[in-house]
Amino acid sequence: MLTHTYFLQNVLEQGSPKRSSLDIYVYNIMPDLLTIHPKISANKTHAVKRDMEIPLIHSKVAFTFFHLLVDDLAHYGRTDSDLREGFDADSQGYCYIKGRDLVGPIVELHGLIDREISNDEAVYQSHLIIEMMFDLIIARQIEEFRTIDLLVEALQYTADRKLNELSDDMNWLYGFEKGQIADVMQAAIHYVTREGMDRLMNIQGRINLYQEKFGLHSDEMIFSSALTKMFEKALTLIDDEDLFLQQSIGAIQKLKEKACGLNGLLHIP
């Protein structure tokens, strides 16, 4: 969520947006934020036709599409309108390419605790680790742009002032009930805090996230050492973050054709 927020800040070329427009940053993270709800999966929030037109009344949904287009670059290496089905271990997406050198260490890590893992699952985990570590690579920029503070403020503002509009737009896009959106936003303002985000902005915080997600725990020193080395290696694999940022910013051009009045929202030529 931090990387997506920082990318949108770069697109808008502003570090301190007007308070009245803070909700666009929430729209931008909705594909991930919605998965807080136990009945909403990432498959549901990402399985949207990329070429659908957005009417003026729902124009802010374009910022949700910006998130999806950035994800497409990270996962597939392209931003066309085709929906992908099935898993592609040979994906040319940024996170998959960067994560390939982690596949072997992931398999070895599982072997240390006598757990089998398929090549496809190891590839999947490798791309997630790259995603987790990208925030740390751009940590200086995130702090400079006050991205964490912006995200926390945007969530609170949207929950207080824009919940009905957000709920209507997410109902139009996904068909989710308004009550589900309200539940997500209430959970988000308690989960996404400055203190909570700060705890995650270090390598140990990311290691903890990975372990919890995949249930990988061991008291053995050799396991802990291998896990730490794997994440340290991931940091060295991300060496062209500015290039990925520029590719992602280029995706905004696609949005100009999606929503009536979008140019006015983004203030871009």
PABA-983272 format. One record per residue (C-alpha): residue number from 1; residue in three letters; x, y, z. Coordinates in nm, 4 decimals. Layout:
<sites>
<site k="NUM" r="ALA" x="X" y="Y" z="Z"/>
...
</sites>
This chain:
<sites>
<site k="1" r="MET" x="0.0000" y="0.0000" z="0.0000"/>
<site k="2" r="LEU" x="0.2881" y="0.2375" z="0.0709"/>
<site k="3" r="THR" x="0.4507" y="0.1798" z="-0.2677"/>
<site k="4" r="HIS" x="0.1208" y="0.2340" z="-0.4481"/>
<site k="5" r="THR" x="0.0593" y="0.5532" z="-0.2511"/>
<site k="6" r="TYR" x="0.4082" y="0.6848" z="-0.3203"/>
<site k="7" r="PHE" x="0.3704" y="0.6091" z="-0.6917"/>
<site k="8" r="LEU" x="0.0442" y="0.8041" z="-0.7067"/>
<site k="9" r="GLN" x="0.2085" y="1.0933" z="-0.5237"/>
<site k="10" r="ASN" x="0.4705" y="1.0984" z="-0.7993"/>
<site k="11" r="VAL" x="0.2063" y="1.0945" z="-1.0698"/>
<site k="12" r="LEU" x="0.0358" y="1.3939" z="-0.9099"/>
<site k="13" r="GLU" x="0.3731" y="1.5562" z="-0.8390"/>
<site k="14" r="GLN" x="0.2670" y="1.6589" z="-0.4953"/>
<site k="15" r="GLY" x="0.3696" y="1.5612" z="-0.1445"/>
<site k="16" r="SER" x="0.0917" y="1.7501" z="0.0366"/>
<site k="17" r="PRO" x="-0.2423" y="1.7207" z="-0.1463"/>
<site k="18" r="LYS" x="-0.5503" y="1.9247" z="-0.0633"/>
<site k="19" r="ARG" x="-0.7494" y="1.7671" z="0.2171"/>
<site k="20" r="SER" x="-1.0601" y="1.7575" z="-0.0030"/>
<site k="21" r="SER" x="-0.8845" y="1.5190" z="-0.2448"/>
<site k="22" r="LEU" x="-0.7356" y="1.2796" z="0.0091"/>
<site k="23" r="ASP" x="-0.9866" y="1.0075" z="-0.0753"/>
<site k="24" r="ILE" x="-0.8217" y="0.9422" z="-0.4130"/>
<site k="25" r="TYR" x="-0.5348" y="0.7775" z="-0.2256"/>
<site k="26" r="VAL" x="-0.7813" y="0.5387" z="-0.0639"/>
<site k="27" r="TYR" x="-0.9340" y="0.4558" z="-0.4022"/>
<site k="28" r="ASN" x="-0.5807" y="0.3753" z="-0.5171"/>
<site k="29" r="ILE" x="-0.5244" y="0.1071" z="-0.2506"/>
<site k="30" r="MET" x="-0.8738" y="-0.0445" z="-0.2489"/>
<site k="31" r="PRO" x="-0.7760" y="-0.3633" z="-0.4408"/>
<site k="32" r="ASP" x="-0.5500" y="-0.4518" z="-0.1463"/>
<site k="33" r="LEU" x="-0.7439" y="-0.2845" z="0.1327"/>
<site k="34" r="LEU" x="-1.0670" y="-0.4673" z="0.0525"/>
<site k="35" r="THR" x="-0.9024" y="-0.8012" z="0.1249"/>
<site k="36" r="ILE" x="-0.9135" y="-0.7127" z="0.4942"/>
<site k="37" r="HIS" x="-1.2727" y="-0.8388" z="0.4760"/>
<site k="38" r="PRO" x="-1.2885" y="-1.2170" z="0.5313"/>
<site k="39" r="LYS" x="-1.5276" y="-1.2638" z="0.2389"/>
<site k="40" r="ILE" x="-1.3254" y="-1.0633" z="-0.0141"/>
<site k="41" r="SER" x="-1.0215" y="-1.2154" z="-0.1856"/>
<site k="42" r="ALA" x="-0.7470" y="-1.0559" z="-0.3917"/>
<site k="43" r="ASN" x="-0.8740" y="-1.2578" z="-0.6884"/>
<site k="44" r="LYS" x="-1.2040" y="-1.0707" z="-0.6668"/>
<site k="45" r="THR" x="-1.0510" y="-0.7259" z="-0.6348"/>
<site k="46" r="HIS" x="-0.8040" y="-0.7758" z="-0.9193"/>
<site k="47" r="ALA" x="-1.0313" y="-0.9592" z="-1.1647"/>
<site k="48" r="VAL" x="-1.1625" y="-0.6480" z="-1.3359"/>
<site k="49" r="LYS" x="-1.1635" y="-0.5901" z="-1.7102"/>
<site k="50" r="ARG" x="-0.8958" y="-0.3335" z="-1.7708"/>
<site k="51" r="ASP" x="-1.0678" y="-0.1872" z="-2.0775"/>
<site k="52" r="MET" x="-1.4002" y="-0.1033" z="-1.9125"/>
<site k="53" r="GLU" x="-1.5114" y="0.2581" z="-1.9371"/>
<site k="54" r="ILE" x="-1.5684" y="0.4576" z="-1.6195"/>
<site k="55" r="PRO" x="-1.8639" y="0.6973" z="-1.6220"/>
<site k="56" r="LEU" x="-1.8308" y="1.0502" z="-1.4889"/>
<site k="57" r="ILE" x="-2.0335" y="0.9749" z="-1.1764"/>
<site k="58" r="HIS" x="-1.7738" y="0.7106" z="-1.0762"/>
<site k="59" r="SER" x="-1.4659" y="0.8893" z="-1.2141"/>
<site k="60" r="LYS" x="-1.2568" y="0.8417" z="-0.8977"/>
<site k="61" r="VAL" x="-1.2551" y="0.4677" z="-0.9692"/>
<site k="62" r="ALA" x="-0.9842" y="0.5556" z="-1.2226"/>
<site k="63" r="PHE" x="-0.7433" y="0.5729" z="-0.9274"/>
<site k="64" r="THR" x="-0.8324" y="0.2134" z="-0.8437"/>
<site k="65" r="PHE" x="-0.7413" y="0.1243" z="-1.2010"/>
<site k="66" r="PHE" x="-0.4055" y="0.2945" z="-1.1583"/>
<site k="67" r="HIS" x="-0.3336" y="0.0442" z="-0.8805"/>
<site k="68" r="LEU" x="-0.4364" y="-0.2447" z="-1.1059"/>
<site k="69" r="LEU" x="-0.2175" y="-0.1245" z="-1.3926"/>
<site k="70" r="VAL" x="0.0851" y="-0.0946" z="-1.1636"/>
<site k="71" r="ASP" x="0.0119" y="-0.4470" z="-1.0411"/>
<site k="72" r="ASP" x="-0.0037" y="-0.5664" z="-1.4012"/>
<site k="73" r="LEU" x="0.3466" y="-0.4342" z="-1.4603"/>
<site k="74" r="ALA" x="0.4701" y="-0.5980" z="-1.1405"/>
<site k="75" r="HIS" x="0.3019" y="-0.9314" z="-1.2125"/>
<site k="76" r="TYR" x="0.2943" y="-0.9604" z="-1.5912"/>
<site k="77" r="GLY" x="0.5258" y="-0.6952" z="-1.7331"/>
<site k="78" r="ARG" x="0.2493" y="-0.5440" z="-1.9446"/>
<site k="79" r="THR" x="-0.0673" y="-0.3366" z="-1.9122"/>
<site k="80" r="ASP" x="-0.3070" y="-0.4630" z="-2.1753"/>
<site k="81" r="SER" x="-0.6752" y="-0.5320" z="-2.1234"/>
<site k="82" r="ASP" x="-0.6601" y="-0.9122" z="-2.1131"/>
<site k="83" r="LEU" x="-0.7498" y="-1.0784" z="-1.7858"/>
<site k="84" r="ARG" x="-0.4981" y="-1.3464" z="-1.6922"/>
<site k="85" r="GLU" x="-0.6110" y="-1.6875" z="-1.5761"/>
<site k="86" r="GLY" x="-0.3937" y="-1.9382" z="-1.3972"/>
<site k="87" r="PHE" x="-0.0430" y="-1.9008" z="-1.2598"/>
<site k="88" r="ASP" x="0.2577" y="-1.8359" z="-1.4810"/>
<site k="89" r="ALA" x="0.5874" y="-1.9254" z="-1.3148"/>
<site k="90" r="ASP" x="0.7703" y="-1.7762" z="-1.6144"/>
<site k="91" r="SER" x="0.5989" y="-1.4384" z="-1.5880"/>
<site k="92" r="GLN" x="0.7939" y="-1.1378" z="-1.7139"/>
<site k="93" r="GLY" x="0.6525" y="-0.9120" z="-1.4462"/>
<site k="94" r="TYR" x="0.8995" y="-0.6979" z="-1.2520"/>
<site k="95" r="CYS" x="0.8524" y="-0.8758" z="-0.9191"/>
<site k="96" r="TYR" x="0.8788" y="-1.2213" z="-1.0741"/>
<site k="97" r="ILE" x="1.1953" y="-1.1388" z="-1.2653"/>
<site k="98" r="LYS" x="1.3582" y="-0.9857" z="-0.9575"/>
<site k="99" r="GLY" x="1.2479" y="-1.2757" z="-0.7401"/>
<site k="100" r="ARG" x="1.3902" y="-1.5602" z="-0.9473"/>
<site k="101" r="ASP" x="1.7163" y="-1.5701" z="-0.7529"/>
<site k="102" r="LEU" x="1.5123" y="-1.6263" z="-0.4359"/>
<site k="103" r="VAL" x="1.3408" y="-1.9448" z="-0.5541"/>
<site k="104" r="GLY" x="1.6335" y="-2.1699" z="-0.4569"/>
<site k="105" r="PRO" x="1.6737" y="-2.0154" z="-0.1094"/>
<site k="106" r="ILE" x="1.2978" y="-2.0473" z="-0.0501"/>
<site k="107" r="VAL" x="1.3076" y="-2.4182" z="-0.1328"/>
<site k="108" r="GLU" x="1.6102" y="-2.4640" z="0.0947"/>
<site k="109" r="LEU" x="1.4402" y="-2.2708" z="0.3747"/>
<site k="110" r="HIS" x="1.1389" y="-2.4998" z="0.3633"/>
<site k="111" r="GLY" x="1.3703" y="-2.8003" z="0.3619"/>
<site k="112" r="LEU" x="1.5196" y="-2.6876" z="0.6930"/>
<site k="113" r="ILE" x="1.1848" y="-2.7467" z="0.8617"/>
<site k="114" r="ASP" x="1.0988" y="-3.0575" z="0.6538"/>
<site k="115" r="ARG" x="0.8297" y="-2.8867" z="0.4496"/>
<site k="116" r="GLU" x="0.7874" y="-2.9561" z="0.0819"/>
<site k="117" r="ILE" x="0.7176" y="-2.6727" z="-0.1571"/>
<site k="118" r="SER" x="0.6476" y="-2.6844" z="-0.5290"/>
<site k="119" r="ASN" x="0.8421" y="-2.4740" z="-0.7757"/>
<site k="120" r="ASP" x="0.5290" y="-2.2714" z="-0.8556"/>
<site k="121" r="GLU" x="0.4681" y="-2.1930" z="-0.4894"/>
<site k="122" r="ALA" x="0.8332" y="-2.0973" z="-0.4419"/>
<site k="123" r="VAL" x="0.8096" y="-1.8632" z="-0.7419"/>
<site k="124" r="TYR" x="0.4895" y="-1.7129" z="-0.5996"/>
<site k="125" r="GLN" x="0.6540" y="-1.6533" z="-0.2633"/>
<site k="126" r="SER" x="0.9604" y="-1.5015" z="-0.4286"/>
<site k="127" r="HIS" x="0.7547" y="-1.2309" z="-0.5972"/>
<site k="128" r="LEU" x="0.5793" y="-1.1506" z="-0.2691"/>
<site k="129" r="ILE" x="0.9128" y="-1.1035" z="-0.0955"/>
<site k="130" r="ILE" x="1.0173" y="-0.8559" z="-0.3647"/>
<site k="131" r="GLU" x="0.6909" y="-0.6685" z="-0.3128"/>
<site k="132" r="MET" x="0.7491" y="-0.6656" z="0.0626"/>
<site k="133" r="MET" x="1.1019" y="-0.5320" z="0.0267"/>
<site k="134" r="PHE" x="1.0257" y="-0.2630" z="-0.2318"/>
<site k="135" r="ASP" x="0.8907" y="-0.0338" z="0.0425"/>
<site k="136" r="LEU" x="1.2234" y="-0.0578" z="0.2233"/>
<site k="137" r="ILE" x="1.4212" y="0.0224" z="-0.0923"/>
<site k="138" r="ILE" x="1.2263" y="0.3480" z="-0.1306"/>
<site k="139" r="ALA" x="1.2052" y="0.4157" z="0.2445"/>
<site k="140" r="ARG" x="1.3899" y="0.7474" z="0.2133"/>
<site k="141" r="GLN" x="1.1487" y="0.8694" z="-0.0528"/>
<site k="142" r="ILE" x="0.8508" y="0.7491" z="0.1502"/>
<site k="143" r="GLU" x="0.9707" y="0.9503" z="0.4467"/>
<site k="144" r="GLU" x="1.0471" y="1.2554" z="0.2326"/>
<site k="145" r="PHE" x="0.6986" y="1.2494" z="0.0786"/>
<site k="146" r="ARG" x="0.5383" y="1.1786" z="0.4199"/>
<site k="147" r="THR" x="0.3647" y="0.8852" z="0.2529"/>
<site k="148" r="ILE" x="0.2768" y="0.7062" z="0.5761"/>
<site k="149" r="ASP" x="0.1235" y="1.0172" z="0.7321"/>
<site k="150" r="LEU" x="-0.0669" y="1.0844" z="0.4094"/>
<site k="151" r="LEU" x="-0.2092" y="0.7334" z="0.3966"/>
<site k="152" r="VAL" x="-0.3183" y="0.7399" z="0.7611"/>
<site k="153" r="GLU" x="-0.4832" y="1.0802" z="0.7172"/>
<site k="154" r="ALA" x="-0.6496" y="0.9776" z="0.3900"/>
<site k="155" r="LEU" x="-0.8078" y="0.6701" z="0.5484"/>
<site k="156" r="GLN" x="-0.9476" y="0.8671" z="0.8417"/>
<site k="157" r="TYR" x="-1.0754" y="1.1476" z="0.6171"/>
<site k="158" r="THR" x="-1.2438" y="0.9046" z="0.3783"/>
<site k="159" r="ALA" x="-1.4044" y="0.7063" z="0.6602"/>
<site k="160" r="ASP" x="-1.5393" y="1.0282" z="0.8139"/>
<site k="161" r="ARG" x="-1.6362" y="1.2286" z="0.5038"/>
<site k="162" r="LYS" x="-1.6463" y="1.0152" z="0.1899"/>
<site k="163" r="LEU" x="-1.7665" y="0.6709" z="0.2953"/>
<site k="164" r="ASN" x="-2.0987" y="0.6854" z="0.1094"/>
<site k="165" r="GLU" x="-1.9346" y="0.7925" z="-0.2159"/>
<site k="166" r="LEU" x="-1.6615" y="0.5308" z="-0.1824"/>
<site k="167" r="SER" x="-1.9191" y="0.2619" z="-0.1055"/>
<site k="168" r="ASP" x="-2.1272" y="0.3555" z="-0.4100"/>
<site k="169" r="ASP" x="-1.8204" y="0.3445" z="-0.6342"/>
<site k="170" r="MET" x="-1.6952" y="0.0105" z="-0.5018"/>
<site k="171" r="ASN" x="-2.0465" y="-0.1316" z="-0.5368"/>
<site k="172" r="TRP" x="-2.0497" y="-0.0199" z="-0.8999"/>
<site k="173" r="LEU" x="-1.7031" y="-0.1615" z="-0.9703"/>
<site k="174" r="TYR" x="-1.7142" y="-0.4851" z="-0.7728"/>
<site k="175" r="GLY" x="-2.0732" y="-0.5338" z="-0.6583"/>
<site k="176" r="PHE" x="-1.9708" y="-0.5419" z="-0.2918"/>
<site k="177" r="GLU" x="-2.2307" y="-0.4414" z="-0.0333"/>
<site k="178" r="LYS" x="-2.1982" y="-0.1014" z="0.1302"/>
<site k="179" r="GLY" x="-2.1816" y="-0.2652" z="0.4712"/>
<site k="180" r="GLN" x="-1.8736" y="-0.4573" z="0.3618"/>
<site k="181" r="ILE" x="-1.6987" y="-0.1356" z="0.2582"/>
<site k="182" r="ALA" x="-1.7845" y="0.0234" z="0.5927"/>
<site k="183" r="ASP" x="-1.6414" y="-0.2780" z="0.7770"/>
<site k="184" r="VAL" x="-1.3210" y="-0.2585" z="0.5723"/>
<site k="185" r="MET" x="-1.2737" y="0.1101" z="0.6414"/>
<site k="186" r="GLN" x="-1.3303" y="0.0717" z="1.0146"/>
<site k="187" r="ALA" x="-1.0749" y="-0.2075" z="1.0280"/>
<site k="188" r="ALA" x="-0.8307" y="-0.0081" z="0.8121"/>
<site k="189" r="ILE" x="-0.8184" y="0.3007" z="1.0330"/>
<site k="190" r="HIS" x="-0.7239" y="0.0794" z="1.3260"/>
<site k="191" r="TYR" x="-0.4767" y="-0.1322" z="1.1284"/>
<site k="192" r="VAL" x="-0.3017" y="0.1368" z="0.9227"/>
<site k="193" r="THR" x="-0.1500" y="0.3677" z="1.1839"/>
<site k="194" r="ARG" x="0.1762" y="0.5590" z="1.1939"/>
<site k="195" r="GLU" x="0.3026" y="0.3373" z="1.4748"/>
<site k="196" r="GLY" x="0.1980" y="0.0173" z="1.2995"/>
<site k="197" r="MET" x="0.3552" y="0.1175" z="0.9706"/>
<site k="198" r="ASP" x="0.6770" y="0.2233" z="1.1421"/>
<site k="199" r="ARG" x="0.7057" y="-0.1239" z="1.2949"/>
<site k="200" r="LEU" x="0.6967" y="-0.2717" z="0.9456"/>
<site k="201" r="MET" x="0.9521" y="-0.0363" z="0.7899"/>
<site k="202" r="ASN" x="1.2512" y="-0.2566" z="0.8634"/>
<site k="203" r="ILE" x="1.3736" y="-0.5934" z="0.7455"/>
<site k="204" r="GLN" x="1.2601" y="-0.7773" z="1.0599"/>
<site k="205" r="GLY" x="0.9095" y="-0.6413" z="1.0216"/>
<site k="206" r="ARG" x="0.8949" y="-0.7807" z="0.6668"/>
<site k="207" r="ILE" x="1.0379" y="-1.1143" z="0.7800"/>
<site k="208" r="ASN" x="0.7649" y="-1.1371" z="1.0424"/>
<site k="209" r="LEU" x="0.4978" y="-1.0685" z="0.7794"/>
<site k="210" r="TYR" x="0.6362" y="-1.3443" z="0.5565"/>
<site k="211" r="GLN" x="0.6525" y="-1.5961" z="0.8405"/>
<site k="212" r="GLU" x="0.2983" y="-1.5240" z="0.9535"/>
<site k="213" r="LYS" x="0.1546" y="-1.5429" z="0.6023"/>
<site k="214" r="PHE" x="0.3067" y="-1.8814" z="0.5252"/>
<site k="215" r="GLY" x="0.3295" y="-2.0306" z="0.8750"/>
<site k="216" r="LEU" x="0.7071" y="-2.0666" z="0.8664"/>
<site k="217" r="HIS" x="0.8393" y="-2.0912" z="1.2208"/>
<site k="218" r="SER" x="1.1382" y="-2.2580" z="1.3804"/>
<site k="219" r="ASP" x="1.3533" y="-2.1984" z="1.6875"/>
<site k="220" r="GLU" x="1.6606" y="-2.3352" z="1.5109"/>
<site k="221" r="MET" x="1.9408" y="-2.0814" z="1.4626"/>
<site k="222" r="ILE" x="2.0215" y="-2.2183" z="1.1162"/>
<site k="223" r="PHE" x="1.6637" y="-2.1466" z="1.0050"/>
<site k="224" r="SER" x="1.6680" y="-1.7913" z="1.1423"/>
<site k="225" r="SER" x="2.0025" y="-1.7238" z="0.9762"/>
<site k="226" r="ALA" x="1.8869" y="-1.8578" z="0.6383"/>
<site k="227" r="LEU" x="1.5674" y="-1.6525" z="0.6565"/>
<site k="228" r="THR" x="1.7527" y="-1.3300" z="0.7320"/>
<site k="229" r="LYS" x="2.0095" y="-1.3904" z="0.4576"/>
<site k="230" r="MET" x="1.7298" y="-1.4526" z="0.2075"/>
<site k="231" r="PHE" x="1.5657" y="-1.1192" z="0.2844"/>
<site k="232" r="GLU" x="1.8984" y="-0.9374" z="0.2778"/>
<site k="233" r="LYS" x="1.9568" y="-1.0903" z="-0.0659"/>
<site k="234" r="ALA" x="1.6176" y="-0.9630" z="-0.1777"/>
<site k="235" r="LEU" x="1.7281" y="-0.6081" z="-0.0979"/>
<site k="236" r="THR" x="2.0232" y="-0.6408" z="-0.3360"/>
<site k="237" r="LEU" x="1.8024" y="-0.7699" z="-0.6177"/>
<site k="238" r="ILE" x="1.6008" y="-0.4481" z="-0.6389"/>
<site k="239" r="ASP" x="1.8489" y="-0.2207" z="-0.8130"/>
<site k="240" r="ASP" x="1.6358" y="-0.0289" z="-1.0631"/>
<site k="241" r="GLU" x="1.3386" y="0.0923" z="-0.8620"/>
<site k="242" r="ASP" x="1.3354" y="0.4260" z="-1.0469"/>
<site k="243" r="LEU" x="1.2871" y="0.2472" z="-1.3784"/>
<site k="244" r="PHE" x="0.9862" y="0.0592" z="-1.2448"/>
<site k="245" r="LEU" x="0.8458" y="0.3835" z="-1.1066"/>
<site k="246" r="GLN" x="0.8741" y="0.5514" z="-1.4465"/>
<site k="247" r="GLN" x="0.7099" y="0.2546" z="-1.6184"/>
<site k="248" r="SER" x="0.4268" y="0.2734" z="-1.3690"/>
<site k="249" r="ILE" x="0.3814" y="0.6471" z="-1.4130"/>
<site k="250" r="GLY" x="0.3542" y="0.5845" z="-1.7858"/>
<site k="251" r="ALA" x="0.0526" y="0.3638" z="-1.7144"/>
<site k="252" r="ILE" x="-0.1422" y="0.6754" z="-1.6182"/>
<site k="253" r="GLN" x="-0.1796" y="0.7576" z="-1.9872"/>
<site k="254" r="LYS" x="-0.4162" y="0.4631" z="-2.0190"/>
<site k="255" r="LEU" x="-0.6423" y="0.6144" z="-1.7590"/>
<site k="256" r="LYS" x="-0.6976" y="0.9297" z="-1.9634"/>
<site k="257" r="GLU" x="-0.9227" y="0.7254" z="-2.1900"/>
<site k="258" r="LYS" x="-1.1124" y="0.5544" z="-1.9101"/>
<site k="259" r="ALA" x="-1.2963" y="0.8266" z="-1.7229"/>
<site k="260" r="CYS" x="-1.4718" y="1.1408" z="-1.8366"/>
<site k="261" r="GLY" x="-1.3125" y="1.4386" z="-1.6646"/>
<site k="262" r="LEU" x="-1.0097" y="1.2415" z="-1.5470"/>
<site k="263" r="ASN" x="-0.7704" y="1.5044" z="-1.6818"/>
<site k="264" r="GLY" x="-0.9225" y="1.7528" z="-1.4423"/>
<site k="265" r="LEU" x="-0.8814" y="1.5152" z="-1.1516"/>
<site k="266" r="LEU" x="-0.5170" y="1.4482" z="-1.2266"/>
<site k="267" r="HIS" x="-0.4162" y="1.7866" z="-1.3648"/>
<site k="268" r="ILE" x="-0.2020" y="1.6249" z="-1.6333"/>
<site k="269" r="PRO" x="-0.1611" y="1.7333" z="-1.9973"/>
</sites>
